[in-house]
């Protein structure tokens, strides 16, 4: 069973295209095309991994819809993508904790990529690769090599008498 994506959008043709593409990518997709259906579907089914809502969804004020979703304890921390047109003010949505937006018109591939990143990382910003232990191990090995070189070529000969002996000079001249 793949990760579950919920789509609330009144544009049925867009929902169908998104469902097809997400299903082919291994996601389980739930959808609704009105605000009341969104509430009903999210109330009955398991918690999705990502919620995608259109800011112009029919049947309910989209801000109230988002507030209702975010007020439910089990949905509070689910990553949320708001599909909006350029005239929608993001500030009230950001106050609800929604930080991912996609302005329309846009390419379907852009929306799908944001959904994939949200489902994977909980954010649409890809994570930077960390250097891991590789450089740390390399640095430690380099320090150990320097230590052993010092031991074998300087300290051991000095203490065992195998190093260079000082030349005796005649101080009587």
JOGI-V745523 format. One record per residue. N is the residue number from 0. RES is the residue in three letters. PSI is psi as a letter, one per 40 degrees, with the letter a starting at -180 (* if undefined). NEAR is the number of other C-alpha atoms within 8 Angstrom. Layout:
<<N RES PSI NEAR> <N RES PSI NEAR>>
//
This chain:
<<0 UNK h 5> <1 UNK i 6> <2 UNK i 10> <3 UNK h 12> <4 UNK h 13> <5 UNK h 12> <6 UNK h 12> <7 UNK h 15> <8 UNK h 15> <9 UNK e 11> <10 UNK g 7> <11 UNK d 8> <12 UNK d 6> <13 UNK d 8> <14 UNK d 11> <15 UNK d 8> <16 UNK d 8> <17 UNK d 10> <18 UNK d 9> <19 UNK d 8> <20 UNK d 8> <21 UNK d 12> <22 UNK d 10> <23 UNK d 7> <24 UNK e 6> <25 UNK e 9> <26 UNK i 12> <27 UNK h 11> <28 UNK h 11> <29 UNK i 8> <30 UNK i 11> <31 UNK i 12> <32 UNK e 13> <33 UNK i 13> <34 UNK d 15> <35 UNK d 8> <36 UNK d 9> <37 UNK d 12> <38 UNK d 10> <39 UNK d 8> <40 UNK d 10> <41 UNK d 9> <42 UNK d 6> <43 UNK d 6> <44 UNK i 6> <45 UNK i 5> <46 UNK h 9> <47 UNK i 10> <48 UNK d 11> <49 UNK i 14> <50 UNK h 13> <51 UNK h 12> <52 UNK h 12> <53 UNK h 12> <54 UNK e 11> <55 UNK f 8> <56 UNK i 15> <57 UNK i 9> <58 UNK e 7> <59 UNK i 10> <60 UNK h 9> <61 UNK d 11> <62 UNK d 9> <63 UNK d 8> <64 UNK d 11> <65 UNK d 10> <66 UNK d 9> <67 UNK d 8> <68 UNK d 10> <69 UNK d 11> <70 UNK e 8> <71 UNK h 8> <72 UNK d 6> <73 UNK e 6> <74 UNK e 10> <75 UNK d 9> <76 UNK e 6> <77 UNK h 11> <78 UNK i 12> <79 UNK h 11> <80 UNK h 14> <81 UNK h 12> <82 UNK h 12> <83 UNK i 13> <84 UNK i 9> <85 UNK e 6> <86 UNK e 5> <87 UNK h 7> <88 UNK h 6> <89 UNK d 6> <90 UNK d 6> <91 UNK d 8> <92 UNK d 12> <93 UNK d 9> <94 UNK d 7> <95 UNK e 9> <96 UNK e 6> <97 UNK h 12> <98 UNK e 8> <99 UNK h 9> <100 UNK i 9> <101 UNK h 10> <102 UNK h 9> <103 UNK i 8> <104 UNK i 5> <105 UNK i 8> <106 UNK i 6> <107 UNK d 7> <108 UNK d 6> <109 UNK d 8> <110 UNK d 10> <111 UNK d 10> <112 UNK d 8> <113 UNK d 9> <114 UNK d 11> <115 UNK d 8> <116 UNK d 13> <117 UNK d 12> <118 UNK d 12> <119 UNK d 7> <120 UNK e 9> <121 UNK e 9> <122 UNK i 11> <123 UNK e 10> <124 UNK h 5> <125 UNK i 7> <126 UNK i 5> <127 UNK i 4> <128 UNK h 4> <129 UNK i 4> <130 UNK e 6> <131 UNK a 6> <132 UNK e 6> <133 UNK d 7> <134 UNK d 8> <135 UNK d 8> <136 UNK d 8> <137 UNK d 8> <138 UNK d 8> <139 UNK d 8> <140 UNK d 8> <141 UNK d 8> <142 UNK d 8> <143 UNK d 8> <144 UNK d 8> <145 UNK d 8> <146 UNK d 8> <147 UNK d 8> <148 UNK d 9> <149 UNK d 9> <150 UNK d 9> <151 UNK d 9> <152 UNK e 8> <153 UNK d 10> <154 UNK d 9> <155 UNK d 9> <156 UNK d 11> <157 UNK d 9> <158 UNK d 7> <159 UNK e 7> <160 UNK e 8> <161 UNK e 7> <162 UNK a 8> <163 UNK h 5> <164 UNK i 5> <165 UNK i 4> <166 UNK h 4> <167 UNK h 4> <168 UNK i 4> <169 UNK h 5> <170 UNK e 4> <171 UNK e 3> <172 UNK * 3>>
//
